[in-house]
Amino acid sequence: MISEFQDLSDKIDRLAELTASLRRENAALRQASAILSTENSAYKGLLAEAQRRVAALLEQLPPAAADVVTTTTATTIDDEARS
């Protein structure tokens, strides 16, 4: 009977240790997730700015030159996709 209580006590101790370990891991994962979310938002902002700048540059090109750039870019992308 006493050994059964001791076994139960040991299992409860292991469960408590595992629970504490999982809580620490969860906190670390939440912190890493928050950091990555912040980085992701920053990169999205940089990407949006780059897209605005490229669009502004394309608007400054003469109409014929813009068609050549678009066609050349599309051809290059198609060629790379086939490789």
C-alpha positions in Angstrom: 0.0 0.0 0.0 2.8 2.4 0.9 4.7 1.6 -2.3 1.6 2.3 -4.3 1.4 5.8 -2.7 5.1 6.3 -3.3 4.6 5.3 -7.0 1.7 7.7 -7.2 3.7 10.4 -5.6 6.6 9.9 -8.0 4.2 10.1 -11.0 2.7 13.3 -9.6 6.2 14.7 -9.2 7.1 13.8 -12.8 3.8 15.3 -14.0 4.5 18.6 -12.1 8.1 18.7 -13.6 6.8 18.1 -17.1 4.1 20.7 -16.7 6.6 23.3 -15.6 8.9 22.3 -18.5 6.1 22.7 -21.0 5.1 26.0 -19.6 8.7 27.3 -20.0 8.8 26.0 -23.5 5.4 27.5 -24.3 6.6 30.9 -23.0 9.8 30.7 -25.1 7.8 29.8 -28.2 5.4 32.6 -27.6 8.3 35.0 -27.3 9.9 33.7 -30.5 6.6 33.9 -32.3 6.2 37.5 -31.2 9.7 38.4 -32.5 9.1 36.6 -35.8 5.7 38.4 -36.2 7.4 41.7 -35.7 10.1 40.9 -38.2 7.5 39.7 -40.7 5.6 43.0 -40.4 8.8 44.9 -40.9 9.6 42.9 -44.1 6.1 43.4 -45.4 6.6 47.1 -45.0 9.9 47.0 -46.8 8.3 44.9 -49.6 5.4 47.3 -50.0 7.8 50.2 -50.2 9.9 48.4 -52.8 6.7 47.7 -54.8 5.7 51.4 -54.6 9.2 52.5 -55.8 9.2 50.0 -58.7 5.7 51.1 -59.7 6.8 54.8 -59.6 9.8 54.0 -61.8 7.7 52.1 -64.3 5.4 55.1 -64.5 8.3 57.4 -65.3 9.3 55.2 -68.3 8.0 56.2 -71.8 5.1 54.0 -72.9 7.1 52.0 -75.5 9.9 51.4 -73.0 7.5 50.2 -70.4 6.1 47.6 -72.8 9.6 46.4 -73.6 10.5 46.1 -69.9 7.3 44.2 -69.2 7.8 41.9 -72.2 11.4 41.3 -71.3 10.6 40.6 -67.7 7.8 38.2 -68.6 10.1 36.4 -71.1 12.9 36.2 -68.5 10.5 34.8 -65.9 9.2 32.2 -68.4 12.7 31.2 -69.3 13.7 30.8 -65.6 10.5 28.7 -65.0 11.5 26.3 -67.8 15.0 25.8 -66.4 
